[in-house]
Amino acid sequence: MRPQAVPEPLEVLLPKQVRIQEFTGTRDFGQAEGVKGIDVRIEAKDGYGDTTKALGTFHFELFHYKPNSPDPKGDRIAVWTVNVEDPKVNRRYWNDIHRIYQFKLGWKEPIPVGRKFVLTVAFQSKFTERLFHQRVFVSGE
């Protein structure tokens, strides 16, 4: 899908990059049976390199880590899609203090502590190109 044209200088204020922050990690979200989710923190940057808000859809995928490989993604474990085009929904995930999006992505299976995983995010908007980032992290750290 080709992005809609946005007039200059507004175009430079749209997201040009998304990044999974290093504070992303596994959490228990108050559940007694152990770690069952990921607290994902996403930073969107505009054409100036400044943090900005993003209207669109975030698509997350979690993979087992595949060591000694140019592509560290092993088998896919989970998928989540979060649409933040609606301003009320967008505000729900926006953290004003840190100027990031924060998503608590949970599922039913416990996550073993101390294991490596690969998390990917793809951001799609009708106003921008598709943006992508991935991060390797260790569960429980």
BELVENHU-V42295 format. One record per residue. N is the residue number from 1. PSI is psi in radians with two decimals (* if undefined). D_FIRST is the distance of its C-alpha to the first C-alpha in Angstrom with 2 decimals. Layout:
# BELVENHU-V42295
n=N psi=PSI d_first=D_FIRST
n=N psi=PSI d_first=D_FIRST
This chain:
# BELVENHU-V42295
n=1 psi=2.24 d_first=0.00
n=2 psi=2.34 d_first=3.78
n=3 psi=2.61 d_first=6.44
n=4 psi=2.56 d_first=9.20
n=5 psi=2.35 d_first=12.29
n=6 psi=2.26 d_first=14.99
n=7 psi=2.59 d_first=18.52
n=8 psi=2.58 d_first=20.68
n=9 psi=0.10 d_first=22.44
n=10 psi=-0.53 d_first=20.32
n=11 psi=-0.62 d_first=17.35
n=12 psi=-0.31 d_first=19.68
n=13 psi=-0.14 d_first=20.32
n=14 psi=2.75 d_first=16.86
n=15 psi=2.33 d_first=16.53
n=16 psi=-0.21 d_first=16.27
n=17 psi=2.47 d_first=17.74
n=18 psi=2.57 d_first=18.56
n=19 psi=2.30 d_first=21.78
n=20 psi=2.03 d_first=23.71
n=21 psi=2.74 d_first=27.13
n=22 psi=-0.28 d_first=30.29
n=23 psi=-0.02 d_first=31.75
n=24 psi=2.40 d_first=29.37
n=25 psi=3.05 d_first=31.57
n=26 psi=2.57 d_first=32.92
n=27 psi=2.81 d_first=34.86
n=28 psi=-0.24 d_first=37.02
n=29 psi=0.57 d_first=36.02
n=30 psi=0.17 d_first=39.66
n=31 psi=2.39 d_first=39.82
n=32 psi=-0.40 d_first=43.13
n=33 psi=0.21 d_first=41.97
n=34 psi=-2.99 d_first=40.33
n=35 psi=2.16 d_first=36.96
n=36 psi=0.59 d_first=34.22
n=37 psi=3.07 d_first=31.16
n=38 psi=2.29 d_first=29.36
n=39 psi=1.77 d_first=29.46
n=40 psi=2.30 d_first=26.21
n=41 psi=2.10 d_first=26.12
n=42 psi=2.30 d_first=22.95
n=43 psi=2.25 d_first=23.15
n=44 psi=2.37 d_first=20.32
n=45 psi=2.47 d_first=21.20
n=46 psi=-3.01 d_first=20.32
n=47 psi=-0.34 d_first=20.70
n=48 psi=-0.13 d_first=24.46
n=49 psi=0.20 d_first=24.52
n=50 psi=2.63 d_first=25.62
n=51 psi=2.39 d_first=24.76
n=52 psi=2.90 d_first=22.51
n=53 psi=2.84 d_first=21.10
n=54 psi=2.26 d_first=17.47
n=55 psi=2.03 d_first=15.77
n=56 psi=-2.63 d_first=13.13
n=57 psi=2.28 d_first=13.45
n=58 psi=2.25 d_first=15.55
n=59 psi=2.07 d_first=15.66
n=60 psi=2.48 d_first=19.03
n=61 psi=2.38 d_first=20.67
n=62 psi=2.30 d_first=24.36
n=63 psi=2.65 d_first=25.93
n=64 psi=2.61 d_first=29.52
n=65 psi=2.34 d_first=30.39
n=66 psi=1.82 d_first=31.19
n=67 psi=2.76 d_first=33.84
n=68 psi=0.72 d_first=34.48
n=69 psi=2.49 d_first=31.07
n=70 psi=-0.53 d_first=28.53
n=71 psi=1.90 d_first=25.89
n=72 psi=-0.02 d_first=27.67
n=73 psi=2.10 d_first=25.56
n=74 psi=-2.44 d_first=27.80
n=75 psi=2.46 d_first=27.43
n=76 psi=2.37 d_first=24.94
n=77 psi=-0.76 d_first=26.97
n=78 psi=2.74 d_first=24.77
n=79 psi=2.42 d_first=21.30
n=80 psi=2.53 d_first=20.59
n=81 psi=2.26 d_first=17.70
n=82 psi=2.06 d_first=18.49
n=83 psi=2.15 d_first=16.64
n=84 psi=0.55 d_first=18.15
n=85 psi=-0.62 d_first=16.59
n=86 psi=2.25 d_first=20.01
n=87 psi=-0.65 d_first=22.55
n=88 psi=-0.73 d_first=25.28
n=89 psi=-0.73 d_first=23.33
n=90 psi=-0.80 d_first=22.17
n=91 psi=-0.56 d_first=25.86
n=92 psi=-0.61 d_first=26.97
n=93 psi=-0.20 d_first=25.30
n=94 psi=2.29 d_first=25.98
n=95 psi=1.86 d_first=29.21
n=96 psi=-0.66 d_first=30.78
n=97 psi=-0.83 d_first=33.42
n=98 psi=-0.15 d_first=31.31
n=99 psi=0.88 d_first=28.16
n=100 psi=2.93 d_first=25.92
n=101 psi=2.44 d_first=24.13
n=102 psi=2.10 d_first=26.36
n=103 psi=2.25 d_first=25.37
n=104 psi=1.74 d_first=28.15
n=105 psi=2.01 d_first=26.68
n=106 psi=2.89 d_first=29.42
n=107 psi=3.08 d_first=30.23
n=108 psi=-0.45 d_first=33.43
n=109 psi=2.39 d_first=34.38
n=110 psi=2.59 d_first=36.35
n=111 psi=2.12 d_first=35.07
n=112 psi=2.28 d_first=37.85
n=113 psi=2.45 d_first=38.96
n=114 psi=0.00 d_first=39.11
n=115 psi=2.58 d_first=36.34
n=116 psi=2.49 d_first=33.40
n=117 psi=2.83 d_first=29.82
n=118 psi=2.21 d_first=26.35
n=119 psi=2.28 d_first=23.90
n=120 psi=2.62 d_first=20.21
n=121 psi=2.38 d_first=17.77
n=122 psi=2.27 d_first=14.00
n=123 psi=2.28 d_first=12.75
n=124 psi=2.32 d_first=9.38
n=125 psi=2.69 d_first=9.41
n=126 psi=-0.11 d_first=7.95
n=127 psi=-0.11 d_first=10.17
n=128 psi=2.88 d_first=9.81
n=129 psi=2.85 d_first=8.51
n=130 psi=2.29 d_first=8.99
n=131 psi=2.55 d_first=12.79
n=132 psi=2.55 d_first=15.28
n=133 psi=2.66 d_first=19.08
n=134 psi=2.66 d_first=21.82
n=135 psi=2.40 d_first=25.52
n=136 psi=2.33 d_first=28.57
n=137 psi=2.85 d_first=31.13
n=138 psi=2.24 d_first=34.41
n=139 psi=2.34 d_first=34.99
n=140 psi=-0.06 d_first=37.70
n=141 psi=* d_first=37.47
